[in-house]
């Protein structure tokens, strides 16, 4: 059995913050999010590129204070100009919105090549995350995923995607209307070594600030569907997502037991061993090791953020 390794990053919680928010640094620091997505507004009647060029380096530093990875969201149809104004050392990559095909990725990747060289950023290090909001983006998702080695994550912008599909962006159905699309994005992202972010229905559409127990259930459904994290519309979601998009303490204890018991069985020449009324064989042992790797890397990510919070403010 050929188990796929866990993705190379732990990104359970993401939150969007505005470049114009006077409390950007404080909110980013207090959030404990794994990643911050910086949004900006192109103000009419102003030299928005010049303004962004002047403001972005400091904003990136502010957003990263709490140990979060920092991304900037840009529009695919105006990506060249927006990348020029926003890409600086300190970001992990960009979230490309409105991608319809592989050509959009190729153009953005080419521009990032030039910016990495001119701004002292390690070649090939900047990631491209895809925010899918059109039917064309869904249809071409596999070609999009294969268009560049920079591809990291796929996220469905469900409200905009519903409108593009002629659907009401409201949770009026008993079943998940975008289930097939979400499954496709999860499969496509995983196939290229990336991951998909999303929340389970109906919270994925309502985006309500619900109670912690309801949120935990929604996160668990999303995790078991195949999502590795979610964009949080409320800061209150972050803690639950950080805890929920990783193996639970009970799972960790069980899989440690699986590895220990199976290893003892192998020493005795057994191909499978019983544990808690079930037979454990090689595929289950491999899954246990992957879950423990996932748990260990999530713990390491939390420790990184804790160190960032322990550092005195400069």
Buried (B, 14 or more C-beta within 10 A) or exposed (E): EEEEEBBEBBBBBBBBBBBEBEEBBEBBBBBBBBBBBBBBEBEEEEEBBEBBBEBBBEBBBBBBBBBBBBBBBBBBEEBEBBBBBBBBEBBBBBBBBBBBBBBBBEBBBEBBBEBBEEEEBEEEEBBBBBBBBBBBBBBBBBEBBBBBEBBBBBBBBBBBBBBBBEBEBEBEEEEBBBEEBBBBBBBBBBEBBBBBBBBBBBBBBBBEEBEEEEBBBBBBBBBEBBBBBBBBBEBEBBBBBBBBBBBBEEBBEBBBBBBEBBEEBBEEEEEBBEBEEEEBBEEBBBBBBBBBEBBBBBEEBBEEBEEBEEEEEE
